[in-house]
């Protein structure tokens, strides 16, 4: 009588995690979270306060170069203070929305 082979391990389905050292969304990905985009459009300072609150900082710092640099260095996101300055100067709305979307995504992933 032939013995049937016994399967000891089953194949695994693995999902690659998003690297935590990159921005979770692009600078111009406003449509990926319309709520953040609308809040940034109609109440920019409220969104800045939300970002600052999420990071336990002063409400006035939410949309600053310092906040973006602090966040970027905290998570090892490549860039420089110069790039942070240029981004917040020429596209402050997109910069702040990107920061808030990133915070939200990292909270969902459990790495914030």
C-alpha positions, -999 to +999 in steps of 0.1 A: +000+000+000+014+035-010+014+061+017+000+095+009+024+124+015+015+146+045+016+183+040+033+199+070+032+236+059+007+255+038+017+281+013+015+316+028+001+348+012+023+377+021+014+413+017+044+436+015+041+465+040+044+500+028+079+513+038+076+537+066+105+559+055+087+575+025+057+598+021+025+577+021+010+599-005+024+623-031+024+661-027-004+665-053-026+635-042-054+657-028-081+634-042-068+604-022-085+620+009-111+645+000-119+654+036-084+666+043-084+685+010-117+702+018-106+711+053-073+725+039-092+745+012-118+761+034-100+762+068-063+760+062-055+772+098-078+746+113-059+718+094-026+733+106-039+731+142-049+695+137-015+686+124+002+704+153-021+687+177-014+653+163+023+660+168+019+675+203+032+709+191+019+745+193-011+752+171+007+780+154+034+757+141+012+733+121+019+746+086+055+756+092+087+745+076+099+733+111+069+710+114+074+694+080+111+690+088+104+675+122+079+651+108+102+641+079+132+635+102+111+616+128+101+590+101+133+590+081+117+604+050+144+616+026+147+653+019+163+685+032+153+716+050+157+734+017+132+711+000+108+715+030+112+753+027+105+753-010+075+730-007+059+750+021+066+783+004+053+775-031+027+749-023+017+754+014-017+740+008-004+708-008+023+705+018+000+707+047-026+683+032+002+658+024+014+660+060-021+654+074-028+625+050+005+609+060-004+612+097-037+596+090-022+567+070+005+561+097-022+560+124-041+534+103-009+514+099-002+517+136+032+534+132+024+569+142 
